[in-house]
């Protein structure tokens, strides 16, 4: 969802910074916070369903591998930025 559509839907409030007119201050409205909480709950339910058939040991192994992949990806990005 774009910022313009989010503003039109009443999910975010966007205002210019009083200190720097190049800056926009964006924040969730009360409706935006409710919408986010609903999405977060749905996402948590989806994640729980995806992991439901894994044993605790399998989840631990998966988390270790994901952490290793994240670290490897970060190193590759940093290496590419240094070129």
Helices and strands as residue ranges (DSSP letters): H 3-8, E 12-16, E 24-28, H 30-51, H 56-82
